């Protein structure tokens, strides 16, 4: 090693430039790895299989239609007016509840997705910064020990 100050400055400038380049590279890689589109492009069959499995698990199975045995001898009659009114009210309430649930569910999943993305971005930025700082400190220690 030379003790020429100009050579030392040049060496430190190269080390700093290398550290900056590594930090930028780490940032790009973490951004790519946290992007779901990257996985869809890289592993389309795995993602499609996962989506199929998730859809199968989340969607309830259809129930068999109920059959009612009518007594023999009397011809079947249509539903009474009370039955029709109850069915209309139940159908309207069920429809309104389904609409409200879908809006709340969509808003909740959107919020959760954005919050998770923010947490991942913050954590990856913090980790990249900490890793760059650790490398810088390691390089400083290494440079100091080689001068002895």
Secondary structure by P-SEA (a helix, b strand, c coil): ccccaaaaaaaaaaaaaaaaaaaaaaaaaaaaaacaaaaaaacaaaaaaaaaaaaaacccccccbbbbbcccccccccccaaaaaaaaaaaaaaaaaaaaaaaaaaaaaaaaaaaaaaaaaaaaaaaaaaaaaaaaaaaaaaaaaaac
